[in-house]
């Protein structure tokens, strides 16, 4: 007996495809997809701000905004018209994934690089990117791809390859017989000054589910590493030789007298009895001393510590 419900007959092939994908490792469960998506969020939260700051001078804030699961073409289409996209590949990891970036961030980045202060730039209107802006967006996509490369298990040391960026309406529609795998769209928030935007990673689940994301060290571990480094450097400083400088105040002279000084003239110390000497290292005043002599050598005797040991070490370390 035939099923008279057309809706039910339409759902059966989709359900069969999903079951096959689940059995062949091309469709993950919600818990696994959420964990992997959060791992990517943590990766970008830890590394992308430093990359954009050090290489482009952009101070950004990053946040993980969630994920969506579905077939790849639908996920890319759901990103809307206010994004620029690139097709990308990373050998030994994934042969085809998509990176998309909100146009607002690219527009704001261009204004910032042209000299505008981020705090003076407001949320730009929704529009496509110009050709110049598309060419500039390459640097953003490159940094996003590089951070991804630093965190995923892609043996061989290969670098990501990205196609030229394009506006959403210029994206070619996939051919009818082209593979349309199940994928995940990972959304990452990015803020530059007052402007908020997003970028997206659309990754086929077949490759995502085999991915191990190398997460940054926990803050506690980083703190312990920093403490060990500081202790090591402090010990090195303690063993290092430091050049000390002594400054002795001289008596005050008029500008007229100073301008007439010649070789052989004598200038007296300011203090007539106990001559006070300020001793410093690397510009940091350390001790108050008194001036004296031992045999043939002129000397200073420490009278008072101006800085404590920790302050001295921090200064010499810094």
C-alpha positions as CSV (number, residue, x, y, z in Angstrom):
1,X,0.0,0.0,0.0
2,X,1.4,3.4,-1.0
3,X,1.9,6.1,1.5
4,X,-0.7,8.8,0.7
5,X,1.1,11.4,2.8
6,X,3.5,13.4,0.4
7,X,5.2,15.1,3.3
8,X,6.2,11.7,4.8
9,X,7.5,10.5,1.5
10,X,9.7,13.6,1.2
11,X,11.2,13.1,4.6
12,X,12.2,9.5,4.2
13,X,15.2,10.1,1.8
14,X,16.5,12.9,4.1
15,X,16.3,10.6,7.1
16,X,18.0,7.8,5.2
17,X,20.9,10.2,4.2
18,X,21.3,11.4,7.8
19,X,21.4,7.8,9.1
20,X,24.0,6.8,6.5
21,X,26.1,9.9,7.3
22,X,25.9,9.1,11.0
23,X,27.0,5.5,10.3
24,X,29.9,6.5,8.1
25,X,31.2,9.2,10.5
26,X,30.0,12.2,8.5
27,X,27.4,13.4,10.9
28,X,28.1,13.9,14.6
29,X,25.9,14.1,17.7
30,X,25.0,17.4,19.3
31,X,27.4,17.0,22.3
32,X,30.4,16.2,20.1
33,X,29.7,19.1,17.7
34,X,29.2,21.5,20.6
35,X,32.5,20.5,22.2
36,X,34.5,20.8,18.9
37,X,32.9,24.2,18.1
38,X,33.7,25.5,21.6
39,X,37.3,24.3,21.1
40,X,37.6,26.4,18.0
41,X,36.0,29.3,19.9
42,X,38.7,28.9,22.6
43,X,41.4,28.7,20.0
44,X,40.4,32.1,18.5
45,X,39.7,33.7,21.8
46,X,43.3,32.9,22.9
47,X,45.3,33.7,19.8
48,X,43.5,35.9,17.2
49,X,43.6,39.1,19.3
50,X,47.4,38.9,19.7
51,X,47.8,38.1,16.0
52,X,45.8,41.1,14.9
53,X,47.4,43.4,17.4
54,X,51.0,42.4,16.7
55,X,50.7,42.2,12.9
56,X,48.0,44.8,12.1
57,X,47.9,47.0,15.1
58,X,44.2,46.1,15.7
59,X,42.8,45.8,19.2
60,X,39.9,43.4,18.9
61,X,37.7,41.4,21.3
62,X,36.7,37.9,20.5
63,X,33.8,35.8,21.7
64,X,32.3,32.3,20.8
65,X,28.7,32.7,19.6
66,X,27.7,29.1,19.0
67,X,27.2,26.8,16.0
68,X,24.7,25.4,13.6
69,X,24.5,22.0,11.9
70,X,23.1,21.2,8.5
71,X,24.1,20.6,4.9
72,X,26.9,22.8,3.7
73,X,25.2,24.8,1.0
74,X,22.3,25.8,3.3
75,X,24.7,26.8,6.1
76,X,26.7,29.0,3.7
77,X,23.4,30.5,2.3
78,X,22.2,31.3,5.8
79,X,25.1,33.6,6.4
80,X,23.3,36.3,4.5
81,X,24.4,39.0,2.1
82,X,26.4,41.1,4.5
83,X,29.5,38.9,4.5
84,X,32.6,38.2,2.4
85,X,33.6,34.6,1.8
86,X,36.6,32.5,0.8
87,X,36.9,28.9,-0.1
88,X,39.8,27.3,1.7
89,X,41.7,24.1,1.9
90,X,44.3,22.7,4.3
91,X,46.2,19.6,3.2
92,X,46.0,16.6,5.5
93,X,43.1,18.2,7.3
94,X,40.2,19.3,5.1
95,X,40.1,19.7,1.3
96,X,37.2,22.3,1.3
97,X,35.9,24.6,4.0
98,X,34.5,28.1,4.0
99,X,35.6,31.2,5.9
100,X,33.2,34.1,6.0
101,X,33.7,37.5,7.6
102,X,31.1,40.2,8.3
103,X,31.5,43.2,6.1
104,X,31.3,45.6,9.0
105,X,34.6,44.4,10.4
106,X,36.4,44.7,7.0
107,X,35.0,48.3,6.5
108,X,36.0,49.3,10.1
109,X,39.4,47.7,9.7
110,X,40.1,49.7,6.5
111,X,39.1,53.0,8.1
112,X,41.3,52.2,11.1
113,X,44.3,51.3,8.9
114,X,43.8,54.6,7.0
115,X,44.2,56.5,10.3
116,X,40.8,56.8,11.9
117,X,40.6,56.1,15.6
118,X,38.4,53.0,16.4
119,X,36.4,54.9,19.0
120,X,35.3,57.4,16.3
121,X,34.0,54.8,13.9
122,X,30.3,53.7,14.3
123,X,28.5,50.7,13.0
124,X,28.6,50.9,9.2
125,X,25.5,50.4,7.1
126,X,24.8,47.0,5.5
127,X,26.4,47.0,2.1
128,X,28.7,44.9,-0.2
129,X,32.4,45.4,-0.1
130,X,34.1,47.4,-2.8
131,X,36.9,45.8,-4.8
132,X,39.5,47.5,-2.7
133,X,37.9,46.3,0.5
134,X,37.7,42.8,-0.8
135,X,41.5,42.9,-1.6
136,X,42.2,44.2,1.9
137,X,40.0,41.5,3.5
138,X,42.6,38.9,2.3
139,X,44.8,39.8,5.3
140,X,41.8,39.1,7.7
141,X,41.1,35.7,6.1
142,X,44.8,34.9,6.1
143,X,45.1,35.5,9.9
144,X,41.9,33.5,10.6
145,X,43.3,30.6,8.5
146,X,46.7,30.8,10.2
147,X,45.1,30.6,13.7
148,X,43.1,27.6,12.5
149,X,46.3,26.0,11.2
150,X,48.0,26.5,14.5
151,X,45.3,24.6,16.4
152,X,44.3,21.6,14.2
153,X,45.9,18.3,13.6
154,X,47.2,18.7,10.1
155,X,50.5,16.7,9.7
156,X,53.1,17.7,7.2
157,X,53.4,21.4,8.1
158,X,51.3,22.5,5.1
159,X,49.9,26.0,5.1
160,X,46.2,26.9,4.4
161,X,45.3,27.9,0.8
162,X,42.5,30.4,0.3
163,X,40.8,31.5,-2.9
164,X,40.2,35.3,-3.6
165,X,37.4,36.8,-1.4
166,X,34.0,37.5,-2.9
167,X,30.8,39.1,-1.8
168,X,27.9,36.8,-0.9
169,X,25.9,37.6,-4.0
170,X,28.9,36.8,-6.3
171,X,29.2,33.3,-4.9
172,X,28.7,30.6,-7.6
173,X,25.8,28.2,-6.9
174,X,27.0,24.6,-6.5
175,X,26.3,22.3,-9.4
176,X,23.3,20.1,-9.0
177,X,25.3,16.9,-8.8
178,X,28.0,18.4,-6.6
179,X,28.5,16.8,-3.1
180,X,26.7,18.7,-0.4
181,X,28.0,17.2,2.9
182,X,26.7,17.7,6.4
183,X,28.7,20.6,7.9
184,X,28.9,22.9,10.9
185,X,28.9,26.6,10.9
186,X,30.9,28.0,13.8
187,X,30.2,31.6,14.6
188,X,32.8,33.8,16.3
189,X,32.0,37.4,17.5
190,X,34.7,40.1,16.8
191,X,34.6,43.6,18.0
192,X,36.8,46.5,16.9
193,X,36.2,49.7,18.8
194,X,32.5,50.3,18.8
195,X,31.8,48.1,15.9
196,X,30.6,44.5,16.4
197,X,30.7,41.8,13.7
198,X,31.2,38.1,13.2
199,X,33.2,35.6,11.3
200,X,32.3,32.0,10.5
201,X,33.9,28.7,9.8
202,X,31.8,26.3,7.8
203,X,33.5,22.9,8.0
204,X,32.3,19.5,6.7
205,X,31.6,17.2,9.6
206,X,33.4,14.4,7.9
207,X,36.6,16.2,8.7
208,X,35.6,18.2,11.7
209,X,34.8,14.9,13.6
210,X,38.4,13.7,13.1
211,X,39.8,17.0,14.3
212,X,41.8,17.5,17.5
213,X,42.0,21.1,18.4
214,X,45.1,22.1,20.4
215,X,43.8,24.4,23.1
216,X,45.8,27.1,24.8
217,X,47.1,26.3,28.3
218,X,44.9,27.1,31.2
219,X,45.5,30.5,32.8
220,X,46.8,28.8,36.0
221,X,49.4,26.9,34.0
222,X,50.4,30.0,32.2
223,X,50.7,31.7,35.5
224,X,52.9,29.0,36.8
225,X,55.1,29.1,33.7
226,X,55.4,32.9,34.1
227,X,56.4,32.5,37.7
228,X,59.1,29.9,36.8
229,X,60.4,32.2,34.1
230,X,60.4,35.2,36.5
231,X,62.3,33.1,39.1
232,X,64.8,32.0,36.5
233,X,65.4,35.5,35.3
234,X,65.7,36.8,38.8
235,X,68.4,34.3,39.6
236,X,70.2,35.2,36.4
237,X,70.0,38.9,37.4
238,X,71.4,38.1,40.8
239,X,74.4,36.4,39.2
240,X,74.9,39.2,36.6
241,X,77.3,42.0,36.8
242,X,75.6,45.4,36.8
243,X,77.3,48.7,36.2
244,X,76.7,51.2,39.0
245,X,76.8,54.9,38.6
246,X,77.5,57.4,41.4
247,X,76.2,61.0,41.3
248,X,77.7,63.7,43.6
249,X,76.0,67.1,43.8
250,X,78.4,70.0,43.1
251,X,78.1,73.5,44.4
252,X,75.8,75.8,42.5
253,X,77.4,78.2,40.0
254,X,76.0,81.0,37.9
255,X,75.6,80.6,34.2
256,X,78.2,83.3,33.7
257,X,80.7,81.3,35.7
258,X,79.9,78.0,34.0
259,X,80.3,79.5,30.6
260,X,83.8,80.6,31.4
261,X,85.1,77.3,32.8
262,X,88.3,76.0,31.2
263,X,90.6,73.0,31.7
264,X,92.1,73.0,35.2
265,X,89.3,74.9,36.9
266,X,88.0,73.3,40.1
267,X,84.4,72.9,41.2
268,X,83.8,72.1,44.8
269,X,81.3,69.5,46.1
270,X,78.1,70.9,47.4
271,X,78.5,69.3,50.8
272,X,81.5,70.5,52.9
273,X,81.5,67.8,55.6
274,X,79.8,64.4,54.7
275,X,79.6,64.2,51.0
276,X,76.3,62.5,49.9
277,X,76.4,60.2,46.8
278,X,73.4,58.8,45.0
279,X,74.1,55.4,43.5
280,X,72.0,54.0,40.6
281,X,71.8,51.2,38.0
282,X,70.0,51.5,34.7
283,X,68.6,54.8,35.8
284,X,67.1,53.4,39.0
285,X,68.2,55.0,42.2
286,X,69.3,52.3,44.6
287,X,71.4,53.6,47.5
288,X,72.4,56.7,49.3
289,X,76.1,56.6,50.1
290,X,78.9,58.7,51.6
291,X,82.0,59.6,49.6
292,X,85.4,58.4,50.9
293,X,88.7,56.9,50.1
294,X,90.4,53.6,50.7
295,X,94.1,53.6,49.9
296,X,94.6,54.9,46.4
297,X,90.9,54.3,45.5
298,X,88.0,56.6,45.9
299,X,85.0,54.8,47.4
300,X,81.4,55.1,48.6
301,X,79.9,53.6,51.7
302,X,76.3,52.5,51.6
303,X,74.2,54.5,54.2
304,X,70.6,53.8,53.1
305,X,68.7,51.6,50.7
306,X,66.4,53.6,48.5
307,X,64.8,50.5,46.9
308,X,64.1,47.1,48.3
309,X,65.5,43.9,46.7
310,X,62.3,43.0,44.9
311,X,61.9,46.5,43.4
312,X,65.5,46.4,42.2
313,X,65.1,43.0,40.6
314,X,61.8,44.0,38.9
315,X,63.5,47.1,37.5
316,X,66.5,45.2,36.2
317,X,64.3,42.5,34.7
318,X,62.0,45.1,33.0
